[in-house]
Amino acid sequence: MKSSPFILTVFATLLFIPIQAQEKEMCITLDDLPVVSYGTNEPDFLREVTKKLIHTFDEFDIPAIGYVNERKLYKKGRLDSASIQLLELWLENGYELGNHTYSHKNYHKTSFEEYTEDIIKGEVICRQLAEKHNAEFRFFRHPYLRIGRTKSRHDSLTNFLMQHGYTEAPVTIDNEDYLFAKAYHLAYTQGDSATMKKIGQSYLRYMEEKLLYYESMSEKLWGRNIRQTLLLHANLLNADYLDDLAEIYRSHGYTFISQAKVLKDPAYDEPVSKYGDWGISWLDRWALSQGKKGEFFRGDPATPAFVKELAK
């Protein structure tokens, strides 16, 4: 017996609903622009790292944002045109820039006055470049993910940022990519391709485990997988492996969204009520604010010991 068009339509609709419910979205952000060079500061090398990252953004339709430390734009007290050109590459290709302070100060070790001066100093060049390319310059990323050890310190900084037109950019998928990156770069300078490959493959496994860990935490806190924000750094490791990483995220059902869109998830409006000397994921902050302890945080993937040893 043939099924009626109505039954077929209902069946198709029922099939479609779970697919919609399983939609996953992620914003990919990169800190410490123009490049985390680990001492390899030849213009050709820095440009190649930047171009590789942008190529991956283009290939995987990633509306990435890069957070800039403007101190890196100077050499011997003078603006370095080659460094400026790296930021121009981001903007020319349609990618946004954000403020990561001038000199990457730790708010927990700096006075409010000195820290906020560093924020203002960190926007001088980027605002000009953004205007030149008809782009916005509106997001702020806390160095070391330090937001204030007390509520009053946090609130003072938040109010300052709002008054100066900034939106804070939390991170949900925190990780130690910088340790892998340092070990990888040291192997690169030694011409040790075998170790580079070993580190790169370990990095991909680690980052997939981190993704699953924070997905699980999100489910436990919100009953759903919120729009995730991934923290990475602009370095050689990510230039070489971001395409593989993007494939992994795609295999887990993710599409890539902008910094502005990720923050529209209502989870990001949830206030933090617990403070300390932490530089942690906002999922951890929300969990602490909800009174979660001990057992709740178990299973956080660790950086392999061999990577830590190589990064020394």
Summary of the structure (lengths in Angstrom):
residues: 312
radius of gyration: 20.8
end to end distance: 71.3
largest distance: 82.5
contacts: 961
relative contact order: 0.15
helix: 56%
strand: 12%
